[in-house]
Amino acid sequence: MLNHRSAPRAPAALDALGDATRRAIVERLSGGPATVTELAEPLSISRSAVLQHLTVLEGAALVRTEKVGRTRVCRLDPAGLEAVQAWAADHRQRWERRLDRLGELLAEEEG
């Protein structure tokens, strides 16, 4: 069953993860915190572009950022990923039940 607290987050998180650059940022942050500059380097995009992507990821509760002096440090926020995981588990269970029922109906028809 989908957790009512994660339900509103899942669509925003899924939308945010629909972009390859944002998926790359999340993947990078899964290895630990990084600065905006560190995130921009392998992506070959500007820091400004990274900040725009981070705004979307923060809005989806996938990433948290904090300013430390003149540097913005980014961290993965597990809450957003948990919402996606709960959404996927709920949908997987529904499809498994439907497929099980289809298998039962086909077996009855054969017998």
C-alpha positions as CSV (number, residue, x, y, z in Angstrom):
1,M,0.0,0.0,0.0
2,L,1.3,3.4,-0.9
3,N,2.1,5.5,2.2
4,H,-0.1,8.7,2.3
5,R,2.9,10.8,3.2
6,S,4.9,9.6,0.2
7,A,2.1,9.8,-2.3
8,P,2.3,13.6,-3.1
9,R,6.1,13.4,-3.4
10,A,6.3,10.5,-5.9
11,P,4.9,12.3,-9.0
12,A,7.3,15.3,-8.5
13,A,10.2,12.9,-7.9
14,L,9.4,10.9,-11.0
15,D,9.1,14.0,-13.1
16,A,12.4,15.3,-11.8
17,L,14.1,12.0,-12.5
18,G,12.7,12.0,-16.1
19,D,15.7,14.3,-17.0
20,A,19.0,12.6,-17.7
21,T,21.0,15.5,-16.2
22,R,19.1,15.3,-13.0
23,R,19.5,11.5,-12.8
24,A,23.2,12.1,-13.2
25,I,23.2,14.6,-10.4
26,V,21.3,12.1,-8.1
27,E,23.7,9.3,-9.1
28,R,26.7,11.5,-8.2
29,L,25.2,12.5,-4.9
30,S,24.5,8.9,-4.0
31,G,28.3,8.7,-3.5
32,G,28.3,11.5,-1.0
33,P,27.9,15.3,-0.8
34,A,29.2,17.5,-3.5
35,T,29.4,21.2,-4.3
36,V,27.7,22.8,-7.3
37,T,31.1,23.1,-9.0
38,E,31.8,19.4,-8.5
39,L,28.5,18.5,-9.9
40,A,28.9,20.8,-13.0
41,E,32.4,19.5,-14.0
42,P,31.6,16.0,-15.4
43,L,28.3,17.2,-16.9
44,S,30.0,19.9,-18.9
45,I,27.3,22.4,-18.0
46,S,27.4,25.7,-16.2
47,R,27.0,26.1,-12.5
48,S,23.9,28.2,-13.3
49,A,22.4,25.2,-15.2
50,V,23.2,22.9,-12.3
51,L,21.5,25.3,-9.9
52,Q,18.3,25.2,-12.1
53,H,18.4,21.4,-12.0
54,L,19.0,21.4,-8.2
55,T,15.9,23.6,-7.7
56,V,13.8,21.0,-9.4
57,L,15.4,18.2,-7.4
58,E,14.9,20.1,-4.1
59,G,11.3,20.8,-5.0
60,A,10.9,17.0,-5.5
61,A,12.5,16.3,-2.1
62,L,15.3,14.4,-3.8
63,V,18.2,16.7,-2.8
64,R,19.0,19.2,0.0
65,T,21.4,22.0,-0.4
66,E,23.0,24.3,2.2
67,K,25.3,27.2,1.9
68,V,28.6,26.8,3.7
69,G,30.5,30.1,3.4
70,R,30.5,30.9,-0.4
71,T,30.0,27.3,-1.3
72,R,26.7,25.4,-1.8
73,V,26.9,21.8,-0.7
74,C,24.4,19.3,-2.0
75,R,23.2,16.1,-0.4
76,L,20.8,13.4,-1.5
77,D,17.6,13.4,0.5
78,P,16.5,9.8,1.1
79,A,12.8,10.9,1.6
80,G,12.3,11.6,-2.1
81,L,13.8,8.3,-3.2
82,E,11.7,6.4,-0.6
83,A,8.6,8.0,-2.1
84,V,9.6,6.7,-5.5
85,Q,10.4,3.3,-4.1
86,A,7.0,3.1,-2.3
87,W,5.2,4.2,-5.5
88,A,7.0,1.5,-7.6
89,A,6.3,-1.2,-5.0
90,D,2.6,-0.3,-4.9
91,H,2.4,-0.5,-8.7
92,R,4.4,-3.7,-8.9
93,Q,2.1,-5.4,-6.4
94,R,-1.0,-4.3,-8.3
95,W,0.4,-5.7,-11.6
96,E,1.5,-8.9,-9.9
97,R,-2.0,-9.5,-8.6
98,R,-3.5,-8.8,-12.1
99,L,-1.0,-11.1,-13.8
100,D,-1.7,-13.8,-11.2
101,R,-5.4,-13.5,-11.8
102,L,-4.9,-13.7,-15.6
103,G,-2.8,-16.8,-15.1
104,E,-5.6,-18.4,-13.0
105,L,-8.2,-17.5,-15.7
106,L,-6.0,-19.0,-18.4
107,A,-5.4,-22.1,-16.4
108,E,-9.2,-22.5,-15.8
109,E,-9.9,-22.1,-19.5
110,E,-7.3,-24.7,-20.4
111,G,-8.7,-27.2,-17.9
